[in-house]
Amino acid sequence: MDAMKSLWPVLCVLAAVCAVPYFVLGVRRLKMAVKLRRACHVEGHRLVPLHPFWLWGSRSSARADFLVRIRGGRAVYTVKLFGTAHRLANLYFVKTADGQLTYFERRVVPLAGRFPTMLDDDLRPIPGGSVSGVNYVYDTRRRARREVDYASPTEGEHITNIPVLLVNPAPLAVRASEEIPAEHWTVERQPMFTKKEPTRLESRTVYDGELLHLAEYVFGTSGFIKELTDLKLPRDYGVFAE
């Protein structure tokens, strides 16, 4: 019993450490909800949760989390929430050679030389396999991504449905990527050596209204609030005339 009692403080500390990311997620999602509801009120839109725990929308879930019915009722944003664990990282959504969708986060830890201004600088092809300016490239485990069902309860009401992936908490950048075969000289910088890879990623940054793999529009919170004010996407769909 005495040994068990002595373990309780350690277990409590471990539980508190494990709970920190969820606490940060909750705080940021609450701030996001307040800002979105305020923007909807000002602009005359209506935010409609699609399930009781919509603020805790999971990355692994295939269902959308909430709707924003825009004023006039002619279009609706169907929104899926997606959070990231690390602020100083790039989030990659990868389409593999066999058509699967995966995602992972990439960070760069400087070991020598400069810290890259963009996280992908040290992942470019290095002619000749130079090892100068070594940094450690850390990728989280790549996970399969389920295709989100953006079908809206408003379907059948002759309302334009606009699919939105809202990233909160957000990383430095969101990257749309495809796997392509690597040239024989393509390497990635790793600690004290270079490593050849059979494939490399061809990526571009997508954020605040750009289309991700022709399936959904990617926004951060501030970008989505701006979209609720400007309503650019409904114009692209022909809902509003210029």
MDAnalysis code that builds the backbone (N, CA, C; Angstrom):
import MDAnalysis as mda
import numpy as np

u = mda.Universe.empty(726, n_residues=242, atom_resindex=np.repeat(np.arange(242), 3), trajectory=True)
u.add_TopologyAttr("name", ["N", "CA", "C"] * 242)
u.add_TopologyAttr("resid", np.arange(1, 243))
u.add_TopologyAttr("resname", ["MET", "ASP", "ALA", "MET", "LYS", "SER", "LEU", "TRP", "PRO", "VAL", "LEU", "CYS", "VAL", "LEU", "ALA", "ALA", "VAL", "CYS", "ALA", "VAL", "PRO", "TYR", "PHE", "VAL", "LEU", "GLY", "VAL", "ARG", "ARG", "LEU", "LYS", "MET", "ALA", "VAL", "LYS", "LEU", "ARG", "ARG", "ALA", "CYS", "HIS", "VAL", "GLU", "GLY", "HIS", "ARG", "LEU", "VAL", "PRO", "LEU", "HIS", "PRO", "PHE", "TRP", "LEU", "TRP", "GLY", "SER", "ARG", "SER", "SER", "ALA", "ARG", "ALA", "ASP", "PHE", "LEU", "VAL", "ARG", "ILE", "ARG", "GLY", "GLY", "ARG", "ALA", "VAL", "TYR", "THR", "VAL", "LYS", "LEU", "PHE", "GLY", "THR", "ALA", "HIS", "ARG", "LEU", "ALA", "ASN", "LEU", "TYR", "PHE", "VAL", "LYS", "THR", "ALA", "ASP", "GLY", "GLN", "LEU", "THR", "TYR", "PHE", "GLU", "ARG", "ARG", "VAL", "VAL", "PRO", "LEU", "ALA", "GLY", "ARG", "PHE", "PRO", "THR", "MET", "LEU", "ASP", "ASP", "ASP", "LEU", "ARG", "PRO", "ILE", "PRO", "GLY", "GLY", "SER", "VAL", "SER", "GLY", "VAL", "ASN", "TYR", "VAL", "TYR", "ASP", "THR", "ARG", "ARG", "ARG", "ALA", "ARG", "ARG", "GLU", "VAL", "ASP", "TYR", "ALA", "SER", "PRO", "THR", "GLU", "GLY", "GLU", "HIS", "ILE", "THR", "ASN", "ILE", "PRO", "VAL", "LEU", "LEU", "VAL", "ASN", "PRO", "ALA", "PRO", "LEU", "ALA", "VAL", "ARG", "ALA", "SER", "GLU", "GLU", "ILE", "PRO", "ALA", "GLU", "HIS", "TRP", "THR", "VAL", "GLU", "ARG", "GLN", "PRO", "MET", "PHE", "THR", "LYS", "LYS", "GLU", "PRO", "THR", "ARG", "LEU", "GLU", "SER", "ARG", "THR", "VAL", "TYR", "ASP", "GLY", "GLU", "LEU", "LEU", "HIS", "LEU", "ALA", "GLU", "TYR", "VAL", "PHE", "GLY", "THR", "SER", "GLY", "PHE", "ILE", "LYS", "GLU", "LEU", "THR", "ASP", "LEU", "LYS", "LEU", "PRO", "ARG", "ASP", "TYR", "GLY", "VAL", "PHE", "ALA", "GLU"])
u.atoms.positions = np.array([
    [0.818, -1.209, 0.000],
    [0.000, 0.000, 0.000],
    [0.857, 1.267, 0.000],
    [1.953, 1.223, 0.812],
    [2.827, 2.399, 0.873],
    [3.457, 2.669, -0.490],
    [3.845, 1.582, -1.189],
    [4.447, 1.751, -2.513],
    [3.430, 2.353, -3.484],
    [2.177, 1.900, -3.364],
    [1.132, 2.419, -4.245],
    [0.879, 3.898, -3.979],
    [0.886, 4.262, -2.707],
    [0.682, 5.666, -2.355],
    [1.805, 6.536, -2.908],
    [3.016, 6.033, -2.887],
    [4.144, 6.813, -3.391],
    [4.095, 6.970, -4.906],
    [3.361, 6.065, -5.573],
    [3.239, 6.149, -7.024],
    [2.192, 7.158, -7.467],
    [1.256, 7.489, -6.601],
    [0.161, 8.384, -6.990],
    [0.638, 9.742, -7.505],
    [1.581, 10.409, -6.838],
    [2.056, 11.705, -7.381],
    [2.644, 11.572, -8.773],
    [3.388, 10.489, -9.008],
    [3.989, 10.269, -10.327],
    [2.906, 10.062, -11.368],
    [1.893, 9.248, -11.029],
    [0.797, 8.986, -11.961],
    [0.005, 10.251, -12.258],
    [-0.181, 11.080, -11.250],
    [-0.908, 12.341, -11.450],
    [-0.142, 13.284, -12.380],
    [1.180, 13.341, -12.189],
    [2.001, 14.187, -13.056],
    [1.945, 13.680, -14.496],
    [2.052, 12.370, -14.691],
    [1.981, 11.786, -16.034],
    [0.631, 12.060, -16.677],
    [-0.444, 11.927, -15.891],
    [-1.786, 12.192, -16.420],
    [-1.930, 13.655, -16.818],
    [-1.359, 14.552, -15.994],
    [-1.438, 15.983, -16.317],
    [-0.680, 16.295, -17.599],
    [0.500, 15.686, -17.763],
    [1.296, 15.912, -18.977],
    [0.543, 15.400, -20.203],
    [-0.054, 14.219, -20.095],
    [-0.805, 13.651, -21.222],
    [-2.048, 14.483, -21.549],
    [-2.596, 15.162, -20.541],
    [-3.816, 15.938, -20.746],
    [-3.564, 17.308, -21.362],
    [-2.311, 17.775, -21.340],
    [-1.998, 19.119, -21.835],
    [-2.434, 19.331, -23.282],
    [-2.103, 18.413, -24.227],
    [-2.534, 18.645, -25.613],
    [-4.051, 18.762, -25.767],
    [-4.796, 17.973, -24.990],
    [-6.254, 18.031, -25.069],
    [-6.782, 19.330, -24.470],
    [-6.113, 19.816, -23.424],
    [-6.500, 21.092, -22.835],
    [-6.274, 22.228, -23.825],
    [-5.099, 22.200, -24.487],
    [-4.794, 23.227, -25.491],
    [-5.796, 23.163, -26.638],
    [-6.118, 21.940, -27.078],
    [-7.106, 21.770, -28.133],
    [-8.447, 22.364, -27.726],
    [-8.869, 22.064, -26.497],
    [-10.157, 22.570, -26.028],
    [-10.193, 24.087, -25.970],
    [-9.125, 24.697, -25.450],
    [-9.076, 26.163, -25.349],
    [-9.136, 26.796, -26.731],
    [-8.348, 26.269, -27.669],
    [-8.313, 26.859, -29.011],
    [-9.632, 26.646, -29.747],
    [-10.248, 25.495, -29.549],
    [-11.529, 25.246, -30.205],
    [-12.631, 26.138, -29.614],
    [-12.585, 26.383, -28.320],
    [-13.564, 27.283, -27.703],
    [-13.403, 28.699, -28.238],
    [-12.155, 29.163, -28.342],
    [-11.910, 30.492, -28.911],
    [-12.417, 30.554, -30.350],
    [-12.170, 29.479, -31.111],
    [-12.639, 29.414, -32.496],
    [-14.158, 29.515, -32.557],
    [-14.848, 28.773, -31.666],
    [-16.311, 28.775, -31.663],
    [-16.860, 30.169, -31.357],
    [-16.247, 30.858, -30.390],
    [-16.696, 32.212, -30.044],
    [-16.540, 33.142, -31.239],
    [-15.381, 33.071, -31.911],
    [-15.133, 33.945, -33.061],
    [-16.085, 33.630, -34.212],
    [-16.329, 32.342, -34.462],
    [-17.217, 31.963, -35.557],
    [-18.650, 32.399, -35.295],
    [-19.124, 32.190, -34.065],
    [-20.496, 32.597, -33.745],
    [-20.653, 34.113, -33.827],
    [-19.634, 34.829, -33.396],
    [-19.684, 36.291, -33.488],
    [-19.734, 36.729, -34.953],
    [-18.884, 36.111, -35.791],
    [-18.870, 36.463, -37.209],
    [-20.196, 36.119, -37.875],
    [-20.755, 34.963, -37.522],
    [-22.042, 34.565, -38.101],
    [-23.149, 35.539, -37.695],
    [-23.122, 35.973, -36.436],
    [-24.129, 36.919, -35.958],
    [-24.027, 38.246, -36.711],
    [-22.799, 38.728, -36.885],
    [-22.596, 40.011, -37.570],
    [-23.019, 39.926, -39.029],
    [-22.709, 38.808, -39.685],
    [-22.959, 38.683, -41.123],
    [-24.338, 38.123, -41.453],
    [-25.083, 37.703, -40.440],
    [-26.418, 37.169, -40.683],
    [-26.442, 35.710, -41.085],
    [-25.352, 34.960, -40.793],
    [-25.311, 33.533, -41.068],
    [-25.789, 32.764, -39.838],
    [-25.886, 31.436, -39.974],
    [-26.300, 30.602, -38.831],
    [-25.396, 29.396, -38.735],
    [-24.760, 29.213, -37.576],
    [-23.901, 28.066, -37.322],
    [-24.745, 26.945, -36.728],
    [-24.681, 25.763, -37.333],
    [-25.520, 24.630, -36.914],
    [-24.625, 23.429, -36.603],
    [-24.433, 23.054, -35.326],
    [-23.663, 21.841, -34.997],
    [-24.361, 20.599, -35.548],
    [-23.564, 19.625, -35.986],
    [-24.128, 18.394, -36.544],
    [-24.118, 17.236, -35.555],
    [-23.460, 17.410, -34.403],
    [-23.491, 16.392, -33.350],
    [-23.107, 17.069, -32.039],
    [-23.423, 16.460, -30.895],
    [-23.204, 17.129, -29.602],
    [-21.752, 17.498, -29.321],
    [-20.794, 16.728, -29.831],
    [-19.385, 16.980, -29.533],
    [-18.680, 17.579, -30.741],
    [-19.361, 18.472, -31.432],
    [-18.830, 19.010, -32.681],
    [-17.510, 19.751, -32.502],
    [-17.332, 20.403, -31.345],
    [-16.082, 21.128, -31.106],
    [-14.873, 20.197, -30.993],
    [-15.138, 18.931, -30.667],
    [-14.055, 17.973, -30.503],
    [-13.919, 17.086, -31.743],
    [-14.296, 17.621, -32.901],
    [-14.223, 16.857, -34.138],
    [-12.891, 16.143, -34.288],
    [-12.944, 14.847, -34.503],
    [-11.750, 14.020, -34.526],
    [-11.177, 13.901, -35.934],
    [-9.848, 13.797, -36.006],
    [-9.194, 13.601, -37.295],
    [-9.574, 12.258, -37.913],
    [-9.864, 11.268, -37.072],
    [-10.154, 9.925, -37.574],
    [-11.603, 9.747, -37.996],
    [-12.453, 10.705, -37.639],
    [-13.869, 10.589, -37.975],
    [-14.116, 11.021, -39.413],
    [-15.058, 10.342, -40.077],
    [-15.378, 10.658, -41.471],
    [-16.594, 11.575, -41.580],
    [-17.168, 11.985, -40.458],
    [-18.364, 12.828, -40.529],
    [-18.008, 14.299, -40.353],
    [-18.775, 15.152, -40.991],
    [-18.607, 16.600, -40.816],
    [-19.084, 16.994, -39.422],
    [-18.641, 18.181, -38.955],
    [-18.905, 18.577, -37.574],
    [-19.950, 19.684, -37.430],
    [-19.995, 20.626, -38.375],
    [-21.019, 21.665, -38.280],
    [-21.255, 22.289, -39.646],
    [-22.348, 23.026, -39.730],
    [-22.709, 23.758, -40.940],
    [-22.697, 25.250, -40.648],
    [-22.465, 26.029, -41.684],
    [-22.736, 27.462, -41.625],
    [-23.675, 27.775, -42.783],
    [-24.930, 28.066, -42.440],
    [-25.911, 28.476, -43.455],
    [-25.732, 29.964, -43.702],
    [-25.393, 30.332, -44.913],
    [-25.149, 31.740, -45.171],
    [-26.466, 32.480, -45.344],
    [-26.415, 33.770, -45.128],
    [-27.624, 34.597, -45.192],
    [-28.308, 34.436, -46.559],
    [-29.590, 34.411, -46.537],
    [-30.349, 34.208, -47.768],
    [-30.642, 32.752, -48.044],
    [-29.902, 31.839, -47.387],
    [-30.205, 30.423, -47.488],
    [-29.876, 29.769, -48.809],
    [-29.007, 30.386, -49.617],
    [-28.731, 29.823, -50.938],
    [-27.505, 28.915, -50.964],
    [-26.721, 28.920, -49.902],
    [-25.527, 28.071, -49.842],
    [-25.221, 27.730, -48.391],
    [-24.481, 26.654, -48.204],
    [-24.092, 26.222, -46.866],
    [-22.655, 25.708, -46.927],
    [-21.871, 26.079, -45.908],
    [-20.547, 25.499, -45.741],
    [-20.696, 24.274, -44.827],
    [-20.294, 23.111, -45.319],
    [-20.278, 21.910, -44.491],
    [-18.840, 21.706, -44.029],
    [-18.615, 21.760, -42.702],
    [-17.262, 21.907, -42.160],
    [-16.828, 20.665, -41.385],
    [-15.604, 20.211, -41.686],
    [-14.940, 19.150, -40.928],
    [-13.752, 19.760, -40.195],
    [-13.660, 19.547, -38.886],
    [-12.549, 20.064, -38.090],
    [-11.373, 19.084, -38.107],
    [-10.168, 19.650, -38.190],
    [-8.954, 18.831, -38.201],
    [-7.890, 19.590, -37.420],
    [-7.361, 18.981, -36.364],
    [-6.375, 19.655, -35.525],
    [-4.981, 19.089, -35.721],
    [-3.959, 19.873, -35.367],
    [-2.569, 19.423, -35.427],
    [-1.942, 19.467, -34.048],
    [-0.991, 18.585, -33.836],
    [-0.360, 18.484, -32.515],
    [0.729, 19.524, -32.318],
    [1.378, 19.945, -33.402],
    [2.535, 20.825, -33.284],
    [2.325, 22.093, -34.097],
    [2.497, 23.227, -33.457],
    [2.347, 24.517, -34.145],
    [3.474, 24.740, -35.146],
    [4.701, 24.400, -34.771],
    [5.853, 24.632, -35.641],
    [6.109, 23.397, -36.500],
    [5.184, 23.120, -37.383],
    [5.291, 21.957, -38.261],
    [4.530, 22.241, -39.547],
    [4.788, 21.421, -40.540],
    [3.972, 21.416, -41.745],
    [3.093, 20.179, -41.729],
    [1.849, 20.354, -42.133],
    [0.895, 19.245, -42.185],
    [0.751, 18.821, -43.644],
    [1.015, 17.549, -43.910],
    [0.964, 17.016, -45.264],
    [-0.250, 16.107, -45.440],
    [-1.007, 16.353, -46.508],
    [-2.038, 15.426, -46.946],
    [-1.529, 14.808, -48.246],
    [-1.271, 13.512, -48.212],
    [-0.570, 12.840, -49.301],
    [-1.508, 11.916, -50.059],
    [-1.460, 12.021, -51.372],
    [-2.128, 11.039, -52.227],
    [-1.043, 10.087, -52.714],
    [-1.155, 8.810, -52.325],
    [-0.123, 7.837, -52.656],
    [-0.305, 7.331, -54.084],
    [0.691, 6.568, -54.546],
    [0.659, 6.064, -55.915],
    [-0.539, 5.158, -56.167],
    [-1.018, 4.476, -55.126],
    [-2.176, 3.582, -55.304],
    [-3.501, 4.278, -54.998],
    [-3.477, 5.616, -54.869],
    [-4.708, 6.378, -54.704],
    [-5.200, 6.531, -53.281],
    [-4.441, 6.026, -52.306],
    [-4.836, 6.178, -50.910],
    [-4.509, 7.582, -50.416],
    [-5.221, 8.022, -49.374],
    [-4.956, 9.315, -48.748],
    [-4.343, 9.093, -47.371],
    [-3.229, 9.759, -47.105],
    [-2.583, 9.682, -45.802],
    [-2.240, 11.084, -45.337],
    [-1.849, 11.208, -44.080],
    [-1.401, 12.507, -43.571],
    [-0.310, 12.298, -42.532],
    [0.546, 13.292, -42.374],
    [1.564, 13.281, -41.339],
    [2.036, 14.712, -41.110],
    [2.778, 14.924, -40.028],
    [3.367, 16.226, -39.737],
    [4.880, 16.126, -39.830],
    [5.506, 17.183, -40.312],
    [6.964, 17.205, -40.470],
    [7.544, 18.419, -39.756],
    [8.550, 18.135, -38.936],
    [9.298, 19.205, -38.275],
    [10.773, 19.065, -38.602],
    [11.507, 20.168, -38.477],
    [12.949, 20.153, -38.691],
    [13.617, 20.640, -37.408],
    [14.541, 19.831, -36.882],
    [15.306, 20.192, -35.697],
    [16.735, 20.483, -36.138],
    [17.235, 21.724, -35.982],
    [18.588, 22.053, -36.458],
    [19.662, 21.412, -35.586],
    [20.598, 20.727, -36.216],
    [21.743, 20.154, -35.513],
    [23.029, 20.889, -35.865],
    [23.072, 21.456, -37.074],
    [24.239, 22.221, -37.513],
    [23.782, 23.144, -38.627],
    [24.521, 24.207, -38.841],
    [24.146, 25.129, -39.914],
    [22.926, 25.948, -39.521],
    [22.268, 26.515, -40.499],
    [21.173, 27.436, -40.267],
    [19.872, 26.687, -39.981],
    [18.945, 27.384, -39.357],
    [17.586, 26.873, -39.240],
    [16.838, 27.301, -40.493],
    [16.207, 26.377, -41.223],
    [15.569, 26.735, -42.488],
    [14.423, 27.708, -42.287],
    [14.301, 28.660, -43.203],
    [13.199, 29.613, -43.114],
    [11.874, 28.944, -43.432],
    [11.902, 27.895, -44.244],
    [10.716, 27.079, -44.494],
    [11.091, 25.640, -44.204],
    [10.168, 24.881, -43.654],
    [10.515, 23.543, -43.201],
    [10.899, 22.610, -44.333],
    [10.559, 22.942, -45.561],
    [10.886, 22.054, -46.675],
    [12.233, 22.363, -47.304],
    [12.909, 23.416, -46.882],
    [14.170, 23.798, -47.528],
    [15.193, 22.668, -47.504],
    [15.268, 21.952, -46.394],
    [16.270, 20.901, -46.283],
    [15.779, 19.564, -46.813],
    [14.632, 19.549, -47.456],
    [14.132, 18.318, -48.046],
    [14.208, 18.361, -49.563],
    [14.797, 19.426, -50.106],
    [14.973, 19.502, -51.544],
    [16.098, 18.567, -51.972],
    [16.108, 18.148, -53.251],
    [17.195, 17.287, -53.730],
    [18.562, 17.928, -53.491],
    [19.515, 17.139, -53.034],
    [20.865, 17.618, -52.750],
    [21.804, 16.979, -53.767],
    [22.209, 17.672, -54.813],
    [23.086, 17.083, -55.832],
    [24.375, 16.555, -55.205],
    [24.685, 15.310, -55.535],
    [25.922, 14.715, -55.045],
    [25.857, 14.204, -53.624],
    [24.741, 14.374, -52.947],
    [24.608, 13.842, -51.593],
    [25.405, 14.607, -50.566],
    [25.482, 15.935, -50.707],
    [26.221, 16.751, -49.749],
    [25.595, 16.636, -48.367],
    [26.437, 16.672, -47.318],
    [25.928, 16.596, -45.954],
    [26.126, 17.909, -45.215],
    [26.386, 18.994, -45.940],
    [26.602, 20.273, -45.272],
    [25.293, 20.805, -44.713],
    [25.375, 21.549, -43.620],
    [24.183, 22.133, -43.014],
    [23.208, 21.086, -42.530],
    [23.658, 20.136, -41.711],
    [22.835, 19.002, -41.312],
    [21.715, 19.437, -40.372],
    [20.520, 18.983, -40.634],
    [19.383, 19.139, -39.730],
    [18.701, 17.783, -39.580],
    [17.993, 17.618, -38.480],
    [17.250, 16.383, -38.275],
    [15.812, 16.601, -38.727],
    [15.371, 15.800, -39.663],
    [14.013, 15.885, -40.186],
    [13.157, 14.855, -39.463],
    [12.141, 15.349, -38.751],
    [11.300, 14.447, -37.959],
    [9.903, 14.406, -38.551],
    [9.480, 13.227, -38.964],
    [8.120, 13.012, -39.450],
    [7.338, 12.207, -38.431],
    [6.119, 12.634, -38.143],
    [5.243, 11.808, -37.327],
    [4.830, 10.590, -38.147],
    [4.273, 9.606, -37.476],
    [3.855, 8.388, -38.176],
    [2.760, 8.718, -39.178],
    [2.924, 8.231, -40.398],
    [1.922, 8.489, -41.427],
    [0.689, 7.642, -41.153],
    [-0.462, 8.296, -41.218],
    [-1.726, 7.616, -40.937],
    [-2.652, 7.705, -42.137],
    [-3.486, 6.672, -42.268],
    [-4.493, 6.693, -43.327],
    [-5.564, 7.716, -42.983],
    [-6.049, 8.401, -43.990],
    [-7.106, 9.382, -43.780],
    [-8.394, 8.905, -44.429],
    [-9.453, 8.863, -43.643],
    [-10.747, 8.457, -44.168],
    [-11.353, 9.598, -44.977],
    [-11.988, 9.259, -46.056],
    [-12.648, 10.268, -46.874],
    [-13.846, 10.825, -46.116],
    [-13.917, 12.138, -46.009],
    [-14.981, 12.783, -45.228],
    [-16.292, 12.781, -46.015],
    [-17.362, 12.455, -45.327],
    [-18.689, 12.502, -45.939],
    [-19.236, 13.923, -45.761],
    [-19.145, 14.704, -46.820],
    [-19.611, 16.081, -46.757],
    [-21.079, 16.222, -47.166],
    [-21.762, 15.105, -47.321],
    [-23.191, 15.195, -47.625],
    [-23.883, 15.974, -46.511],
    [-24.670, 16.959, -46.882],
    [-25.269, 17.865, -45.917],
    [-26.746, 17.541, -45.697],
    [-27.235, 17.748, -44.464],
    [-28.679, 17.586, -44.233],
    [-29.521, 18.517, -45.090],
    [-28.893, 19.524, -45.675],
    [-29.634, 20.471, -46.507],
    [-29.818, 19.964, -47.930],
    [-29.174, 18.827, -48.278],
    [-29.316, 18.325, -49.636],
    [-30.778, 17.981, -49.898],
    [-31.233, 18.330, -51.061],
    [-32.644, 18.208, -51.393],
    [-33.379, 19.515, -51.241],
    [-32.702, 20.527, -50.650],
    [-33.312, 21.845, -50.478],
    [-32.858, 22.822, -51.566],
    [-32.171, 22.309, -52.590],
    [-31.649, 23.149, -53.671],
    [-30.703, 24.216, -53.131],
    [-29.830, 23.780, -52.220],
    [-28.838, 24.670, -51.615],
    [-27.452, 24.207, -52.042],
    [-26.594, 25.128, -52.420],
    [-25.228, 24.786, -52.802],
    [-24.431, 24.394, -51.565],
    [-23.813, 23.212, -51.600],
    [-23.067, 22.680, -50.466],
    [-21.564, 22.815, -50.742],
    [-20.855, 23.563, -49.883],
    [-19.429, 23.836, -50.070],
    [-18.644, 23.115, -48.974],
    [-17.826, 22.096, -49.323],
    [-17.076, 21.332, -48.317],
    [-15.852, 22.090, -47.819],
    [-15.679, 22.168, -46.502],
    [-14.577, 22.928, -45.898],
    [-13.852, 22.065, -44.875],
    [-12.525, 21.998, -44.981],
    [-11.680, 21.396, -43.951],
    [-11.089, 22.544, -43.140],
    [-11.530, 22.677, -41.892],
    [-11.097, 23.778, -41.032],
    [-10.027, 23.256, -40.080],
    [-8.794, 23.751, -40.230],
    [-7.665, 23.241, -39.444],
    [-7.486, 24.097, -38.200],
    [-7.757, 23.503, -37.048],
    [-7.624, 24.187, -35.760],
    [-7.411, 23.130, -34.675],
    [-6.321, 23.191, -33.898],
    [-5.177, 24.096, -34.002],
    [-4.449, 23.930, -35.328],
    [-3.837, 25.030, -35.780],
    [-3.251, 25.067, -37.118],
    [-1.731, 24.957, -37.068],
    [-1.110, 24.374, -38.102],
    [0.346, 24.325, -38.213],
    [0.871, 25.554, -38.943],
    [2.155, 25.534, -39.276],
    [2.714, 26.613, -40.081],
    [2.097, 26.643, -41.471],
    [1.934, 25.455, -42.058],
    [1.400, 25.375, -43.416],
    [0.737, 24.028, -43.627],
    [-0.214, 23.998, -44.555],
    [-0.834, 22.757, -44.992],
    [-0.351, 22.489, -46.411],
    [0.105, 21.255, -46.656],
    [0.696, 20.918, -47.938],
    [-0.104, 19.801, -48.611],
    [-0.503, 20.016, -49.857],
    [-1.119, 18.975, -50.673],
    [-0.002, 18.281, -51.429],
    [0.131, 16.971, -51.238],
    [1.289, 16.253, -51.756],
    [0.881, 15.021, -52.549],
    [1.761, 14.634, -53.456],
    [1.618, 13.376, -54.176],
    [2.962, 12.666, -54.178],
    [2.911, 11.359, -54.010],
    [4.139, 10.574, -54.066],
    [4.531, 10.339, -55.523],
    [5.805, 10.603, -55.834],
    [6.310, 10.333, -57.174],
    [7.654, 9.631, -57.038],
    [8.051, 8.836, -58.028],
    [9.344, 8.140, -57.938],
    [10.485, 9.150, -57.788],
    [11.481, 8.790, -56.983],
    [12.622, 9.673, -56.732],
    [13.698, 9.455, -57.787],
    [14.348, 10.551, -58.194],
    [15.501, 10.420, -59.061],
    [16.652, 9.773, -58.285],
    [17.613, 9.272, -58.986],
    [18.671, 8.512, -58.319],
    [19.491, 9.372, -57.372],
    [19.485, 10.702, -57.572],
    [20.314, 11.565, -56.730],
    [19.527, 12.266, -55.625],
    [18.256, 11.945, -55.471],
    [17.441, 12.626, -54.458],
    [17.678, 12.001, -53.085],
    [17.992, 12.852, -52.118],
    [18.218, 12.367, -50.756],
    [17.536, 13.318, -49.787],
    [17.426, 12.889, -48.536],
    [16.961, 13.764, -47.468],
    [18.095, 13.917, -46.466],
    [18.226, 15.096, -45.904],
    [19.274, 15.325, -44.915],
    [18.871, 14.696, -43.587],
    [19.734, 13.896, -43.050],
    [19.524, 13.237, -41.772],
    [20.774, 13.469, -40.914],
    [20.750, 13.186, -39.618],
    [21.931, 13.432, -38.785],
    [23.165, 12.679, -39.286],
    [24.141, 13.430, -39.759],
    [25.475, 12.924, -40.092],
    [25.516, 11.969, -41.286],
    [24.426, 11.804, -41.994],
    [24.467, 10.980, -43.190],
    [23.303, 11.365, -44.091],
    [23.339, 10.882, -45.325],
    [22.228, 11.106, -46.237],
    [21.588, 9.774, -46.570],
    [20.316, 9.803, -46.833],
    [19.562, 8.574, -47.051],
    [18.773, 8.674, -48.348],
    [18.933, 7.704, -49.230],
    [18.172, 7.688, -50.464],
    [16.768, 7.152, -50.196],
    [15.797, 7.707, -50.876],
    [14.418, 7.292, -50.713],
    [13.869, 6.822, -52.062],
    [13.020, 5.789, -52.081],
    [12.454, 5.318, -53.350],
    [11.435, 6.281, -53.945],
    [10.832, 7.105, -53.095],
    [9.865, 8.090, -53.582],
    [10.127, 9.426, -52.919],
    [9.604, 10.479, -53.508],
    [9.664, 11.788, -52.874],
    [8.288, 12.437, -53.008],
    [8.082, 13.498, -52.249],
    [6.808, 14.196, -52.264],
    [6.882, 15.419, -53.162],
    [5.902, 15.556, -54.000],
    [5.738, 16.784, -54.772],
    [4.592, 17.542, -54.126],
    [4.900, 18.681, -53.524],
    [3.938, 19.350, -52.653],
    [3.712, 20.799, -53.049],
    [2.563, 21.302, -52.662],
    [2.289, 22.727, -52.772],
    [1.480, 23.136, -51.543],
    [1.631, 24.377, -51.144],
    [0.919, 24.878, -49.977],
    [-0.513, 25.225, -50.344],
    [-1.440, 24.747, -49.542],
    [-2.850, 25.092, -49.724],
    [-3.371, 25.646, -48.401],
    [-4.032, 26.780, -48.479],
    [-4.566, 27.360, -47.240],
    [-5.551, 28.465, -47.585],
    [-6.484, 28.677, -46.692],
    [-7.438, 29.778, -46.767],
    [-8.136, 29.890, -48.123],
    [-8.827, 28.790, -48.470],
    [-9.685, 28.817, -49.638],
    [-9.190, 28.033, -50.822],
    [-8.011, 27.402, -50.701],
    [-7.519, 26.594, -51.816],
    [-8.059, 25.169, -51.702],
    [-8.128, 24.504, -52.848],
    [-8.744, 23.187, -52.934],
    [-7.703, 22.110, -52.656],
    [-8.048, 21.182, -51.764],
    [-7.163, 20.083, -51.393],
    [-7.591, 18.815, -52.121],
    [-6.745, 18.336, -53.019],
    [-6.996, 17.107, -53.768],
    [-8.396, 17.081, -54.393],
    [-8.848, 18.231, -54.855],
    [-10.128, 18.364, -55.578],
    [-11.318, 17.895, -54.750],
    [-11.185, 17.920, -53.424],
    [-12.257, 17.386, -52.584],
    [-12.824, 18.382, -51.585],
    [-12.007, 19.300, -51.065],
    [-12.450, 20.178, -49.989],
    [-11.584, 21.431, -49.967],
    [-12.143, 22.514, -49.445],
    [-11.427, 23.782, -49.338],
    [-10.817, 23.884, -47.946],
    [-9.514, 24.240, -47.885],
    [-8.785, 24.274, -46.614],
    [-8.760, 25.698, -46.065],
    [-9.082, 25.829, -44.777],
    [-9.038, 27.125, -44.106],
    [-8.439, 26.979, -42.717],
    [-7.793, 28.041, -42.249],
    [-7.551, 28.239, -40.834],
    [-8.711, 29.069, -40.285],
    [-8.741, 29.284, -38.972],
    [-9.875, 29.994, -38.378],
    [-10.024, 31.410, -38.916],
    [-8.921, 32.175, -38.940],
    [-9.018, 33.563, -39.403],
    [-9.405, 33.617, -40.877],
    [-8.863, 32.690, -41.677],
    [-9.208, 32.660, -43.090],
    [-10.670, 32.318, -43.321],
    [-11.215, 31.411, -42.514],
    [-12.622, 31.038, -42.670],
    [-13.540, 32.176, -42.246],
    [-13.165, 32.896, -41.199],
    [-13.957, 34.057, -40.785],
    [-13.959, 35.114, -41.883],
    [-12.824, 35.303, -42.524],
    [-12.763, 36.235, -43.665],
    [-13.650, 35.751, -44.808],
    [-13.658, 34.442, -45.025],
    [-14.530, 33.878, -46.065],
    [-15.998, 34.120, -45.741],
    [-16.374, 34.021, -44.466],
    [-17.759, 34.271, -44.064],
    [-18.144, 35.730, -44.295],
    [-17.143, 36.604, -44.287],
    [-17.395, 38.019, -44.563],
    [-17.438, 38.303, -46.057],
    [-16.481, 37.733, -46.805],
    [-16.363, 38.036, -48.237],
    [-17.249, 37.160, -49.115],
    [-17.516, 35.913, -48.672],
    [-18.339, 34.956, -49.436],
    [-17.824, 34.774, -50.867],
    [-16.517, 34.521, -50.989],
    [-15.945, 34.342, -52.326],
    [-16.333, 32.998, -52.941],
    [-16.361, 31.949, -52.138],
    [-16.651, 30.630, -52.691],
    [-18.056, 30.520, -53.276],
    [-19.085, 31.038, -52.613],
    [-20.406, 30.984, -53.260],
    [-20.417, 31.659, -54.629],
    [-19.614, 32.697, -54.812],
    [-19.534, 33.332, -56.134],
    [-18.916, 32.369, -57.150],
    [-17.893, 31.620, -56.706],
    [-17.275, 30.637, -57.597],
    [-18.279, 29.570, -58.026],
    [-19.210, 29.256, -57.139],
    [-20.238, 28.270, -57.463],
    [-21.404, 28.869, -58.235],
    [-21.350, 30.178, -58.467],
    [-22.425, 30.830, -59.207],
    [-23.629, 31.171, -58.368],
    [-23.490, 31.141, -57.051],
    [-24.630, 31.465, -56.186],
    [-24.922, 32.949, -56.223],
    [-23.875, 33.765, -56.181],
    [-24.042, 35.219, -56.188],
    [-23.413, 35.777, -57.453],
    [-24.049, 36.732, -58.054],
    [-23.459, 37.438, -59.197],
    [-22.512, 38.499, -58.667],
    [-21.469, 38.777, -59.440],
    [-20.535, 39.843, -59.038],
    [-21.236, 41.199, -59.109],
])
